[in-house]
Amino acid sequence: MMDLLGAGSVSEIFEQHARERGHQPAVTIVGDPTDPASAQTLTFAQLDQAARVFARQLRHVCPPGSRVLLLQPTSAEFVASVLGCLYAGLVAVPSSMPGRYKQDQRRVLGIAHDAGIASVLTAADEREGVLGWAEQQGINVPVLSPRIDLTVRADDFRVHDADHETTAVLQYTSGSTNDPKGSVVTHGNLLANAATTAATFPLAEGAKFGGWLPNYHDMGLMGLILSPLLAGYGTVLMSPAAFLRRPRTWLQLIDHFDVAVSAAPNFAYELCVARVSDDDVRDLDLSRWKYAVSGSEPVKASVLDDFAARFAATGFEPENFAPCFGMAEATLLVSSSPRRRPVVLECDPEALEQGRVAPTSAGGTGRTLVSCGEPRDMDARIVDPRTLRELPPGRVGEIWLRGRSVVRGYWRNEEATDATFGRRLGDEGGFLRTGDLGVLVDDELYVTGRIKEMMIIRGRNIYPHDVEHELRLHHEPLRDTVGSVVSVPTEDGEDGHLVVIHEVRRRSPEPELAELAAQMRKTISREFGLRAHSVLIMRRGGVRRTTSGKVQRSAMRSLYTRGELEPLWADGYRPRTGQAGQAWSKTGEAS
């Protein structure tokens, strides 16, 4: 593998790829994973050529340093657009489409205003909708719809000079706990993260990455597109919508296109277990899937076990799993230790609530933590978020990071940058406060949750994703759906009430929903020793998620306290007077 850290810029690497491996496949876009004829492939030379053409078009409308909003689906044009921005000396700002939901529209509008965009790139068939959105929101910038035409060349185009400190991408955070912020990712950050990724997941020449993750999410953009391409590997991409409609298509992509590295959040593996039929399992060969990366949300041991058992007949082995930890503020990859069975700690729940890792007592029920592996090219510390003092191994605290992949801050947000980056720990400086809670045991990183999402119930520290997972594990109607467990203030403002908001697979008669809610309460009492103040059962889509699939617990808490949720069934909850939807009594009957 070439010396990525010795390169001057990302552009330099891609130009070198075009010269030295130009005939090799770089990007393959797959419309239907069951049909190889639906695939469109660009070699490294063709990608370089398309990027130069796009860069020349952009140079006509944007001066160097401008930000370009990319509202494009998973496509060869998207990859060429990112590279075209870098070739032209512009900053790529990938985003989801505005869509038809107000929360999505607000997010994209916020990104456009925060970045101060000078242009928008979108697909030809999305152009009219994007133009209408831009006009409605008062965004008066050129909207381009570049299309790849390999008969058009721009060999004389001079790539903009860049170095390790040049801003390449604004990677906006998912906004799972608050408003999204733009991480300033430099050429140096991208090169460092690509070098770490290649070293962590070593592959033979010609091997491929691939998957369905959104191209505007850090795990998709960095993990499946930029890092593998920089390391000289090809990538095979399909749309997120295709996976969500039929989860088996992800596995078919891996099988039919010989994908060696593919990544997804925990929920995707859970979805495959629930919705891939026995017939589809028999037709799959996953023996060439070397690294099944799981990250972006807490990794659950039971999901890994279920997936490995369900797909053992396909040649998939537990050693293929690679749990990891990553984040946009670190460009992406922070830790992983692949090619081994997942390492799981069985912890005493009471000790964990007190911020310690201790073995489960004999005959007791424990909480499992899955190791995200050893930090890679990263100095990781565990810090008490209140005292800002480093904690010893085995103690739970905030994860702090320092390394070449850590970005320099948030775009034009000095307050958030000062609070998050360049933090001091004793006599040492330059640390990133991640906002994630975790623990180091035997030099391995275990992530326990988000600081802002951890609930304090009757003096106990409770992680919402643990409760949500147990509910799905014990109640079939909740499988392959999402929930949001939150705490709300009591009347005296002290420790909160536990509120359960969960989607159900299908709408059922009211007596069945009432019985399901009663059983959910029993599960919470039995597994956690807690009382649910309120249980709300929602239709599919009723629990808000970010563009990358993370549950927006803060938003759900706000909707609950404002009385703006519309459950199929609920107890202990009443919408505010004048709100749309039915008012629900303590028994769950409409009033």
MARPA-484859 format. One record per residue (C-alpha): residue in one letter; x, y, z; chain. Coordinates in Angstrom, 2 decimals. Example, Ala and Ser with C-alpha at 12.3 -4.5 7.8 and 13.67 -1.06 7.14 Angstrom:
residues 2
  marti       c1       c2       c3  badren
      a    12.30    -4.50     7.80       A
      s    13.67    -1.06     7.14       A
//
This chain:
residues 591
  marti       c1       c2       c3  badren
      m     0.00     0.00     0.00       A
      m     1.24     3.47    -0.84       A
      d     2.34     5.94     1.82       A
      l    -0.89     7.84     2.48       A
      l     0.59     9.89     5.32       A
      g     3.49    10.96     3.11       A
      a     1.17    12.38     0.45       A
      g     0.60    16.13     0.31       A
      s    -3.16    15.92    -0.23       A
      v    -6.09    13.69    -1.10       A
      s    -5.99    15.04    -4.67       A
      e    -2.40    13.89    -5.03       A
      i    -3.36    10.31    -4.13       A
      f    -6.25    10.17    -6.60       A
      e    -4.06    11.56    -9.37       A
      q    -1.49     8.89    -8.56       A
      h    -4.18     6.18    -8.62       A
      a    -5.27     7.36   -12.08       A
      r    -1.69     6.97   -13.36       A
      e    -0.69     3.75   -11.61       A
      r    -3.95     1.76   -11.30       A
      g    -6.16     3.55   -13.76       A
      h    -7.64     0.36   -15.25       A
      q    -8.74    -1.03   -11.88       A
      p   -12.40    -0.69   -10.75       A
      a   -12.90     2.17    -8.31       A
      v   -16.65     2.72    -7.84       A
      t   -19.45     0.30    -8.70       A
      i   -23.06     1.46    -8.28       A
      v   -25.54    -1.41    -8.11       A
      g   -29.20    -0.89    -8.88       A
      d   -30.28    -4.47    -8.14       A
      p   -27.86    -6.71    -6.22       A
      t   -29.46    -9.80    -7.79       A
      d   -28.68    -8.54   -11.29       A
      p   -25.00    -7.90   -12.14       A
      a   -26.13    -6.15   -15.32       A
      s   -27.57    -3.33   -13.18       A
      a   -24.07    -2.34   -12.04       A
      q   -22.26     0.77   -13.29       A
      t   -18.50     0.83   -12.75       A
      l   -15.90     3.58   -13.00       A
      t   -12.20     2.79   -13.00       A
      f    -9.75     5.00   -11.12       A
      a    -8.82     6.69   -14.40       A
      q   -12.45     7.32   -15.30       A
      l   -13.20     8.65   -11.81       A
      d   -10.28    11.07   -12.14       A
      q   -11.52    12.13   -15.57       A
      a   -15.10    12.71   -14.39       A
      a   -13.87    14.62   -11.32       A
      r   -11.80    16.95   -13.52       A
      v   -14.80    17.71   -15.72       A
      f   -16.96    18.43   -12.66       A
      a   -14.19    20.54   -11.11       A
      r   -13.96    22.68   -14.23       A
      q   -17.73    23.28   -14.15       A
      l   -17.60    24.21   -10.47       A
      r   -14.64    26.53   -10.96       A
      h   -16.81    28.66   -13.26       A
      v   -19.34    29.39   -10.49       A
      c   -17.36    29.09    -7.22       A
      p   -14.06    30.64    -6.10       A
      p   -11.63    28.37    -4.19       A
      g   -12.62    27.79    -0.58       A
      s   -16.36    27.95    -1.29       A
      r   -18.68    25.34     0.16       A
      v   -20.75    23.19    -2.18       A
      l   -23.88    21.42    -0.91       A
      l   -24.19    17.89    -2.33       A
      l   -27.83    16.78    -2.51       A
      q   -27.24    13.61    -4.50       A
      p   -28.31     9.99    -4.15       A
      t   -25.84     7.11    -4.01       A
      s   -24.30     7.35    -7.47       A
      a   -21.08     7.59    -9.42       A
      e   -21.90    11.28    -9.85       A
      f   -21.82    11.76    -6.09       A
      v   -18.34    10.24    -5.73       A
      a   -17.08    12.26    -8.70       A
      s   -18.65    15.39    -7.20       A
      v   -16.81    14.98    -3.88       A
      l   -13.52    14.50    -5.72       A
      g   -14.39    17.30    -8.14       A
      c   -14.85    19.70    -5.22       A
      l   -11.39    18.79    -3.89       A
      y    -9.81    19.11    -7.34       A
      a   -11.35    22.59    -7.66       A
      g   -10.23    23.70    -4.19       A
      l   -13.79    23.70    -2.86       A
      v   -15.27    22.21     0.31       A
      a   -17.74    19.34    -0.14       A
      v   -20.81    19.47     2.12       A
      p   -22.74    16.18     1.74       A
      s   -26.33    16.17     3.00       A
      s   -29.53    14.20     2.86       A
      m   -32.27    15.51     0.56       A
      p   -34.69    18.10     1.99       A
      g   -37.48    15.54     1.57       A
      r   -41.11    16.08     2.44       A
      y   -40.83    16.04     6.24       A
      k   -40.35    19.33     8.03       A
      q   -37.61    18.04    10.34       A
      d   -35.53    16.92     7.31       A
      q   -36.13    20.22     5.56       A
      r   -35.09    22.17     8.66       A
      r   -31.89    20.13     8.97       A
      v   -30.82    20.68     5.35       A
      l   -31.71    24.37     5.53       A
      g   -29.65    24.66     8.72       A
      i   -26.68    23.03     7.01       A
      a   -26.98    25.30     3.98       A
      h   -27.06    28.44     6.12       A
      d   -24.37    27.27     8.54       A
      a   -21.97    26.31     5.74       A
      g   -22.66    29.46     3.74       A
      i   -22.93    27.46     0.53       A
      a   -22.02    28.94    -2.85       A
      s   -23.57    26.22    -5.01       A
      v   -25.69    23.08    -4.93       A
      l   -25.07    19.84    -6.81       A
      t   -27.97    17.45    -7.30       A
      a   -29.14    14.67    -9.62       A
      a   -30.86    15.57   -12.86       A
      d   -34.14    13.95   -11.82       A
      e   -34.06    15.82    -8.49       A
      r   -33.23    19.20    -9.97       A
      e   -36.75    20.64   -10.17       A
      g   -37.54    19.67    -6.60       A
      v   -34.26    21.12    -5.30       A
      l   -34.77    24.34    -7.27       A
      g   -38.25    24.69    -5.75       A
      w   -36.90    24.08    -2.26       A
      a   -34.05    26.56    -2.75       A
      e   -36.42    29.25    -4.07       A
      q   -38.89    28.68    -1.23       A
      q   -36.10    28.98     1.36       A
      g   -34.48    32.00    -0.24       A
      i   -31.29    30.16    -1.21       A
      n   -30.06    32.02    -4.28       A
      v   -27.07    30.02    -5.51       A
      p   -26.38    28.08    -8.73       A
      v   -27.90    24.58    -8.77       A
      l   -25.95    22.21   -11.03       A
      s   -26.78    18.67   -12.12       A
      p   -23.50    17.23   -13.44       A
      r   -23.70    13.94   -15.32       A
      i   -20.81    11.68   -16.11       A
      d   -19.98    11.64   -19.82       A
      l   -16.69     9.86   -20.43       A
      t   -16.46    11.31   -23.95       A
      v   -15.88    14.74   -22.37       A
      r   -12.36    15.32   -21.10       A
      a   -10.61    18.00   -19.07       A
      d    -7.00    16.79   -19.28       A
      d    -5.72    20.36   -19.20       A
      f    -7.49    21.16   -15.91       A
      r    -5.00    22.06   -13.19       A
      v    -5.88    20.54    -9.83       A
      h    -5.96    23.10    -7.01       A
      d    -2.95    22.99    -4.72       A
      a    -3.82    21.68    -1.25       A
      d    -1.97    20.48     1.82       A
      h    -2.78    18.63     5.05       A
      e    -4.37    21.74     6.59       A
      t    -6.69    22.49     3.66       A
      t   -10.36    21.93     4.48       A
      a   -11.80    19.14     2.32       A
      v   -15.23    18.27     3.74       A
      l   -17.72    19.62     6.24       A
      q   -19.10    16.45     7.83       A
      y   -22.27    17.43     9.65       A
      t   -23.05    15.42    12.75       A
      s   -26.25    13.40    12.76       A
      g   -27.99    15.58    15.32       A
      s   -29.15    12.68    17.52       A
      t   -28.89    14.81    20.67       A
      n   -28.95    18.39    19.38       A
      d   -28.57    20.53    16.26       A
      p   -26.06    19.18    13.72       A
      k   -22.62    20.79    13.64       A
      g   -20.12    20.76    10.78       A
      s   -16.88    18.93    11.60       A
      v   -14.05    20.55     9.62       A
      v   -12.31    17.60     7.96       A
      t    -8.97    18.42     6.31       A
      h    -6.99    16.59     3.64       A
      g    -4.65    15.49     6.43       A
      n    -7.53    14.07     8.47       A
      l    -8.76    12.08     5.47       A
      l    -5.32    10.68     4.72       A
      a    -4.73     9.71     8.35       A
      n    -8.12     8.00     8.68       A
      a    -7.61     6.13     5.41       A
      a    -4.20     4.90     6.58       A
      t    -5.72     3.73     9.89       A
      t    -8.61     2.00     8.11       A
      a    -6.29     0.17     5.70       A
      a    -4.04    -0.98     8.55       A
      t    -6.97    -2.11    10.72       A
      f    -8.68    -4.06     7.93       A
      p    -5.82    -5.44     5.81       A
      l    -6.87    -6.83     2.43       A
      a    -5.33    -8.36    -0.65       A
      e    -4.87    -6.26    -3.78       A
      g    -8.15    -5.96    -5.66       A
      a   -10.40    -6.55    -2.63       A
      k   -13.52    -4.43    -2.25       A
      f   -15.46    -2.51     0.36       A
      g   -19.18    -2.01    -0.07       A
      g   -22.63    -1.52     1.41       A
      w   -25.75     0.60     1.61       A
      l   -24.93     3.31     4.18       A
      p   -26.02     6.87     3.31       A
      n   -23.31     8.73     1.42       A
      y   -23.71    11.82     3.64       A
      h   -23.13     9.85     6.86       A
      d   -19.56     9.56     8.17       A
      m   -19.70     5.77     8.20       A
      g   -20.80     5.78     4.56       A
      l   -18.76     8.68     3.17       A
      m   -15.53     7.99     5.05       A
      g   -15.86     4.28     5.76       A
      l   -17.21     2.97     2.46       A
      i   -16.13     5.61    -0.06       A
      l   -13.17     7.89     0.68       A
      s   -11.01     5.68     2.91       A
      p   -11.08     2.57     0.69       A
      l   -10.60     4.59    -2.50       A
      l    -7.65     6.44    -1.00       A
      a    -6.13     3.09     0.01       A
      g    -6.54     1.84    -3.56       A
      y    -9.47    -0.51    -3.02       A
      g   -12.70    -0.51    -5.00       A
      t   -16.08     0.09    -3.41       A
      v   -19.50    -1.31    -4.34       A
      l   -22.52     0.77    -3.34       A
      m   -26.29     0.37    -3.27       A
      s   -29.02     2.71    -2.04       A
      p   -30.12     2.79     1.61       A
      a   -33.76     2.63     0.50       A
      a   -33.17    -0.71    -1.23       A
      f   -31.79    -2.19     2.00       A
      l   -34.64    -0.87     4.15       A
      r   -37.21    -2.28     1.73       A
      r   -35.51    -5.67     1.51       A
      p   -32.66    -6.25     3.99       A
      r   -31.55    -9.35     2.09       A
      t   -30.30    -7.15    -0.78       A
      w   -27.38    -6.02     1.40       A
      l   -26.30    -9.63     1.87       A
      q   -26.85   -10.35    -1.82       A
      l   -24.60    -7.39    -2.66       A
      i   -21.84    -8.83    -0.46       A
      d   -22.26   -12.27    -2.04       A
      h   -22.65   -11.39    -5.73       A
      f   -19.99    -8.65    -5.82       A
      d   -17.35   -10.29    -3.58       A
      v   -17.40    -7.56    -0.93       A
      a   -14.75    -8.15     1.76       A
      v   -15.56    -5.21     4.08       A
      s   -19.07    -3.96     4.79       A
      a   -20.31    -1.91     7.72       A
      a   -23.65    -1.14     9.31       A
      p   -25.20    -0.15    12.64       A
      n   -26.45    -2.80    15.07       A
      f   -30.05    -2.40    13.91       A
      a   -29.17    -3.56    10.37       A
      y   -27.86    -6.91    11.60       A
      e   -30.97    -7.24    13.79       A
      l   -33.18    -6.46    10.79       A
      c   -31.50    -9.17     8.71       A
      v   -32.15   -11.77    11.42       A
      a   -35.83   -10.81    11.55       A
      r   -36.60   -10.34     7.86       A
      v   -34.36   -12.57     5.73       A
      s   -36.23   -15.78     4.97       A
      d   -34.91   -19.33     5.22       A
      d   -34.99   -19.62     1.42       A
      d   -32.85   -16.51     1.07       A
      v   -30.37   -17.82     3.63       A
      r   -29.94   -21.04     1.64       A
      d   -29.10   -19.06    -1.49       A
      l   -26.39   -16.89     0.13       A
      d   -22.62   -17.32     0.26       A
      l   -21.09   -14.94     2.82       A
      s   -17.81   -16.81     3.21       A
      r   -15.84   -14.01     1.49       A
      w   -17.16   -11.32     3.86       A
      k   -13.96   -10.88     5.86       A
      y   -14.92    -7.88     8.03       A
      a   -18.53    -7.36     9.15       A
      v   -18.11    -3.99    10.81       A
      s   -20.69    -2.94    13.41       A
      g   -20.72     0.61    14.72       A
      s   -22.56     3.95    14.83       A
      e   -24.76     2.76    17.72       A
      p   -24.27     0.43    20.71       A
      v   -23.30    -3.09    19.62       A
      k   -25.43    -5.79    21.27       A
      a   -23.93    -9.22    21.99       A
      s   -27.27   -10.98    21.50       A
      v   -27.63    -9.48    18.01       A
      l   -24.15   -10.66    17.05       A
      d   -24.94   -14.14    18.37       A
      d   -28.28   -14.29    16.57       A
      f   -26.80   -13.09    13.28       A
      a   -23.88   -15.54    13.42       A
      a   -26.25   -18.43    14.17       A
      r   -28.80   -17.41    11.53       A
      f   -26.21   -17.14     8.75       A
      a   -23.76   -19.87     9.78       A
      a   -24.91   -21.98     6.83       A
      t   -23.73   -19.25     4.43       A
      g   -20.12   -19.56     5.60       A
      f   -20.35   -16.58     7.96       A
      e   -18.33   -17.06    11.16       A
      p   -18.33   -15.08    14.44       A
      e   -14.70   -14.11    13.73       A
      n   -15.96   -12.05    10.79       A
      f   -17.50    -9.49    13.15       A
      a   -15.54    -6.29    13.75       A
      p   -17.29    -4.13    16.37       A
      c   -15.90    -0.62    16.23       A
      f   -16.20     2.89    17.60       A
      g   -16.04     5.97    15.40       A
      m   -17.36     9.49    15.08       A
      a   -17.42    12.43    12.67       A
      e   -15.22    14.54    14.97       A
      a   -12.48    11.88    14.58       A
      t   -13.09    11.72    10.80       A
      l   -14.37     8.21    11.50       A
      l   -12.48     5.19    12.86       A
      v   -11.33     5.28    16.49       A
      s   -11.10     1.64    17.56       A
      s   -11.57    -1.93    16.35       A
      s    -9.83    -5.31    16.75       A
      p   -11.06    -7.54    13.92       A
      r   -10.54   -11.21    13.05       A
      r   -11.54   -12.67    16.38       A
      r   -14.72   -13.64    18.16       A
      p   -16.40   -10.59    19.73       A
      v   -15.09    -9.91    23.23       A
      v   -17.96    -9.53    25.69       A
      l   -17.95    -8.43    29.33       A
      e   -20.72    -9.69    31.60       A
      c   -21.08    -6.84    34.12       A
      d   -22.84    -6.45    37.42       A
      p   -25.68    -4.01    36.63       A
      e   -25.54    -2.21    39.98       A
      a   -21.81    -1.62    39.68       A
      l   -22.28    -0.37    36.11       A
      e   -24.91     2.09    37.28       A
      q   -22.34     3.38    39.78       A
      g   -19.72     3.82    37.06       A
      r   -17.70     0.65    37.69       A
      v   -17.16    -2.58    35.75       A
      a   -17.39    -5.61    38.03       A
      p   -18.18    -9.30    37.41       A
      t   -21.74   -10.49    37.79       A
      s   -22.41   -12.16    41.14       A
      a   -23.01   -15.91    41.14       A
      g   -26.48   -16.65    39.84       A
      g   -27.11   -12.97    39.09       A
      t   -28.30   -11.39    35.86       A
      g   -25.69    -9.24    34.20       A
      r   -25.45    -6.56    31.53       A
      t   -23.27    -7.33    28.54       A
      l   -20.81    -4.90    26.99       A
      v   -19.21    -5.65    23.63       A
      s   -15.62    -4.49    23.13       A
      c   -15.07    -2.02    20.32       A
      g   -11.46    -3.14    20.22       A
      e    -8.24    -1.29    20.89       A
      p    -7.88     2.37    19.88       A
      r    -6.13     2.68    16.52       A
      d    -3.59     5.49    16.03       A
      m    -5.51     7.27    18.76       A
      d    -4.73     8.24    22.36       A
      a    -7.91     7.37    24.27       A
      r    -8.55     8.32    27.90       A
      i   -11.52     7.91    30.22       A
      v   -12.32    11.10    32.14       A
      d   -14.77    12.01    34.89       A
      p   -17.04    14.51    33.06       A
      r   -17.65    16.45    36.29       A
      t   -14.14    16.76    37.73       A
      l   -12.32    16.47    34.35       A
      r    -9.82    14.10    35.93       A
      e    -8.63    10.91    34.28       A
      l   -10.14     7.70    35.61       A
      p    -8.34     4.36    36.01       A
      p    -9.15     1.25    33.94       A
      g   -12.48    -0.29    34.89       A
      r   -14.17     3.04    35.65       A
      v   -16.86     4.49    33.40       A
      g   -16.43     8.07    32.22       A
      e   -16.33    10.27    29.15       A
      i   -14.15     9.10    26.27       A
      w   -11.49    11.68    25.34       A
      l    -9.41    11.31    22.17       A
      r    -6.25    12.71    20.64       A
      g    -4.79    11.82    17.23       A
      r    -4.18    12.82    13.63       A
      s    -7.71    11.92    12.57       A
      v    -9.32    14.26    15.11       A
      v   -10.65    17.30    13.26       A
      r    -9.77    20.84    14.31       A
      g   -13.24    21.96    15.27       A
      y   -16.76    22.84    14.13       A
      w   -17.33    25.16    11.22       A
      r   -17.83    28.75    12.38       A
      n   -18.93    27.62    15.84       A
      e   -16.34    28.87    18.31       A
      e   -18.44    28.15    21.39       A
      a   -19.00    24.48    20.54       A
      t   -15.40    24.13    19.32       A
      d   -13.97    25.53    22.55       A
      a   -16.18    23.25    24.63       A
      t   -15.30    20.11    22.65       A
      f   -11.83    20.40    21.11       A
      g    -8.34    21.20    22.40       A
      r    -9.21    20.22    25.95       A
      r    -6.54    19.81    28.60       A
      l    -6.08    16.78    30.81       A
      g    -3.60    17.68    33.51       A
      d    -0.45    18.86    31.74       A
      e    -1.54    17.40    28.40       A
      g    -3.58    19.19    25.77       A
      g    -5.25    18.63    22.40       A
      f    -8.02    16.25    23.49       A
      l   -11.50    15.88    21.99       A
      r   -14.40    15.48    24.39       A
      t   -16.59    12.93    22.62       A
      g   -19.74    13.15    24.76       A
      d   -19.73     9.33    24.80       A
      l   -19.41     7.28    27.96       A
      g   -17.11     4.28    28.03       A
      v   -14.59     2.23    29.93       A
      l   -11.14     0.80    29.19       A
      v   -10.53    -2.78    30.31       A
      d    -7.30    -4.55    29.28       A
      d    -6.67    -1.71    26.80       A
      e   -10.00    -2.42    25.05       A
      l   -12.66     0.24    24.66       A
      y   -16.25    -0.48    25.71       A
      v   -18.83     2.20    24.91       A
      t   -21.73     2.39    27.36       A
      g   -23.80     5.30    25.98       A
      r   -24.15     9.03    25.45       A
      i   -23.77    11.44    28.39       A
      k   -26.79    13.48    27.31       A
      e   -28.96    10.37    26.91       A
      m   -28.11     8.61    30.16       A
      m   -31.09     8.72    32.51       A
      i   -31.01     9.15    36.27       A
      i   -33.94     7.26    37.76       A
      r   -34.20     7.18    41.57       A
      g   -30.49     7.83    41.85       A
      r   -29.53     5.12    39.35       A
      n   -27.73     5.64    36.01       A
      i   -29.81     3.89    33.34       A
      y   -28.85     3.58    29.66       A
      p   -31.91     3.88    27.41       A
      h   -30.62     1.59    24.65       A
      d   -30.31    -1.24    27.20       A
      v   -34.00    -0.96    28.08       A
      e   -35.03    -0.66    24.41       A
      h   -33.01    -3.73    23.49       A
      e   -34.48    -5.87    26.28       A
      l   -38.01    -4.91    25.23       A
      r   -37.39    -5.98    21.62       A
      l   -35.71    -9.15    22.84       A
      h   -38.68   -10.24    24.94       A
      h   -41.64    -9.01    22.86       A
      e   -42.12   -10.24    19.29       A
      p   -44.46    -7.36    18.23       A
      l   -41.55    -4.95    18.83       A
      r   -39.00    -6.82    16.71       A
      d   -37.34    -4.91    13.84       A
      t   -38.85    -1.64    15.09       A
      v   -37.32     1.16    17.15       A
      g   -38.09     2.64    20.53       A
      s   -37.13     5.65    22.58       A
      v   -36.86     5.29    26.33       A
      v   -36.53     8.67    28.03       A
      s   -36.83    10.23    31.45       A
      v   -39.00    13.24    32.19       A
      p   -38.91    15.45    35.29       A
      t   -41.12    14.64    38.22       A
      e   -43.38    17.26    39.72       A
      d   -40.69    18.24    42.23       A
      g   -38.02    18.38    39.51       A
      e   -35.89    15.62    40.98       A
      d   -35.07    12.18    39.55       A
      g   -37.09    11.54    36.44       A
      h   -39.99     9.33    35.49       A
      l   -39.23     6.52    33.05       A
      v   -41.21     6.84    29.82       A
      v   -41.30     4.13    27.14       A
      i   -42.16     5.14    23.57       A
      h   -41.93     2.23    21.14       A
      e   -43.09     1.38    17.65       A
      v   -45.02    -1.83    17.02       A
      r   -44.69    -4.03    13.93       A
      r   -48.36    -3.92    13.04       A
      r   -51.51    -2.27    14.32       A
      s   -53.55    -4.54    16.57       A
      p   -56.89    -4.30    18.43       A
      e   -56.81    -2.16    21.56       A
      p   -57.00    -5.09    24.02       A
      e   -53.88    -6.63    22.44       A
      l   -52.01    -3.34    22.65       A
      a   -53.06    -2.95    26.28       A
      e   -51.77    -6.45    27.08       A
      l   -48.50    -5.73    25.23       A
      a   -47.99    -2.55    27.28       A
      a   -48.65    -4.47    30.51       A
      q   -46.10    -7.12    29.55       A
      m   -43.57    -4.41    28.62       A
      r   -43.98    -2.98    32.12       A
      k   -43.33    -6.41    33.62       A
      t   -40.16    -6.80    31.55       A
      i   -38.80    -3.45    32.72       A
      s   -39.60    -4.32    36.32       A
      r   -38.06    -7.79    36.08       A
      e   -34.92    -6.86    34.13       A
      f   -34.16    -3.46    35.63       A
      g   -36.14    -3.16    38.85       A
      l   -37.83    -0.02    37.50       A
      r   -41.38     1.19    37.11       A
      a   -42.46     2.68    33.80       A
      h   -44.41     5.85    34.46       A
      s   -45.90     5.81    30.98       A
      v   -45.96     3.45    27.97       A
      l   -46.78     4.72    24.49       A
      i   -47.16     2.33    21.55       A
      m   -46.57     4.01    18.19       A
      r   -47.13     3.07    14.58       A
      r   -44.04     2.48    12.43       A
      g   -42.20     5.74    11.82       A
      g   -43.58     7.26    15.01       A
      v   -40.16     7.36    16.69       A
      r   -37.95    10.05    15.20       A
      r   -34.55     9.10    13.90       A
      t   -31.63    10.94    12.37       A
      t   -30.71    10.56     8.71       A
      s   -28.33     7.76     9.73       A
      g   -30.95     5.86    11.71       A
      k   -30.08     6.93    15.26       A
      v   -33.00     7.47    17.61       A
      q   -33.52    11.15    18.45       A
      r   -34.26    10.69    22.12       A
      s   -34.01    14.38    22.92       A
      a   -36.62    15.15    20.27       A
      m   -38.88    12.36    21.53       A
      r   -38.60    13.65    25.10       A
      s   -39.58    17.13    23.92       A
      l   -42.55    15.82    21.92       A
      y   -43.71    13.83    24.93       A
      t   -43.48    16.72    27.39       A
      r   -45.24    19.04    24.92       A
      g   -48.03    16.49    24.40       A
      e   -47.43    16.28    20.65       A
      l   -47.17    12.52    20.18       A
      e   -50.00    10.53    18.57       A
      p   -49.79     6.97    19.92       A
      l   -51.85     3.99    18.86       A
      w   -52.23     3.21    22.55       A
      a   -50.93     4.86    25.70       A
      d   -51.32     5.03    29.43       A
      g   -50.12     7.73    31.77       A
      y   -50.08    10.23    28.90       A
      r   -52.39    13.00    27.75       A
      p   -51.74    15.36    24.83       A
      r   -52.12    19.03    25.57       A
      t   -55.46    20.64    24.86       A
      g   -55.75    21.68    21.25       A
      q   -53.13    19.27    19.94       A
      a   -53.95    17.04    17.01       A
      g   -54.76    13.39    17.74       A
      q   -56.70    11.74    20.51       A
      a   -56.35    12.37    24.21       A
      w   -55.52     9.24    26.14       A
      s   -56.62     8.38    29.64       A
      k   -54.78     6.31    32.23       A
      t   -56.41     3.17    30.84       A
      g   -55.42     3.92    27.28       A
      e   -58.97     4.67    26.11       A
      a   -59.60     7.68    23.93       A
      s   -61.35    10.47    25.80       A
//
